[in-house]
Amino acid sequence: MPTTHRFLEACRRRPVDRLPVWMMRQAGRYQPSYRAVRQQVGFLELCRSPELIAQVTCAPIDEFGFDAAILFSDILVHLPAIGLDLTFEKGEKGKGDGGPRISNPVRTRADVDALKVPVPSRDLKYVLDGIRAIKAGLAGRVPLIGFVGGPFTVASYVVEGGSQGFNRLKTMLYAAPEAAHALFEKLTQAAIVQIEEQIAAGAHAAQVFESWLGELDREDLERFSFPYLTRIAEAVKKTGVPSIFFATGMSGHLERLAGLGFDVVSVDWRIPIDEARRRAPGVAIQGNLDSTVLLGPTQAGVDKALGVCRAAGPAPGYIFNLGHGIQVGTPPENVKAVVDAVHAFRWK
Ligand code: 1CP
């Protein structure tokens, strides 16, 4: 694996031959090849098979020519190892993916204290074996991104018991702040050991998915999130691989996010990318095409994508991506057309 691949160079704000492009959720239900695998196995079963992990991770590289692969897994796979009973419901027909369910959610300080920190080499060996299998499948073509969920986003599932909003977790912040801090502390430790082990197993970069952090106001971000995120960024920095921070609804806090210690900040579509780059000159920026655009006419997606490339400007340190994950129902040919258009884009 050459250490000068354009994706890794852009993470480090170095010049590249062409813009690197990958898309969050690039492996998923919009792909016929993924749906074929899921007809055979359940979602968690897939996440626990190193061979299938490698197959679905590599498929979008083969099919679309993305510049980075992302480990196929989930931000919740470690929950059974920390003591929580996790299942994924079957998606409703036509409605997309099934959501996570936790039958013993965390509600009290005692529940938090009972949580364990996973030992990845024992509890998540399939993830680490999956990384090694992916690297064999990629054969050095593109770098591999490892990932973990951010403490707030993982806590939202752990406390609510699934994708059920944020009211219980946010109430805990005010009613039982010590319990909330103890929970974020445990989830931070769990995130750090997982990402360290993924990198040791061969991941070339690390992304923290803190998808729902935009729920918090600035005061609560400073108290309940940023100190923990800083520790995750520091842990990745020590390994020497680039770190990427992703959240949605956070453009009001961009300058602060840029100071947390991550190399790259991924922004959603709610902020123009030129504004993001101006406001955060000390980090690389990733994003930010609205994934909904990919559902529509191919040319509309291509035009919007090229608009994002132009707005991002010629300065090094930009990675093309979406503002959030690819949606179920996206025509694969739209994805291909956008990847090709970004690769053909030149500053001249
Ligand atoms: O096949 C299926 O039906 C399962 C659908 C699915 C997939 C494809 C889930 C269930 N997770 C995944 C893979 C996944 N999850 C990846 C793979 C790598 C990639 O190609 O990007 C990643 C990075 C995640 C991370 C993840 N899981 C996040 C953060 C990213 C985001 O989209 O905001 C979150 C919030 C989850 C929780 C989750 N996993 C799956 C579902 C349906 C959900 C709930 C989403 C919600 O609450 O709305």
Residues whose N, C-alpha, C, O or C-beta is under 5 A from the ligand:
A	BS01	1CP	M23 M24 R25 Q26 A27 G28 R38 F43 I70 L71 F72 S73 D74 I75 D97 G98 G99 P100 S163 F209 S211 G325
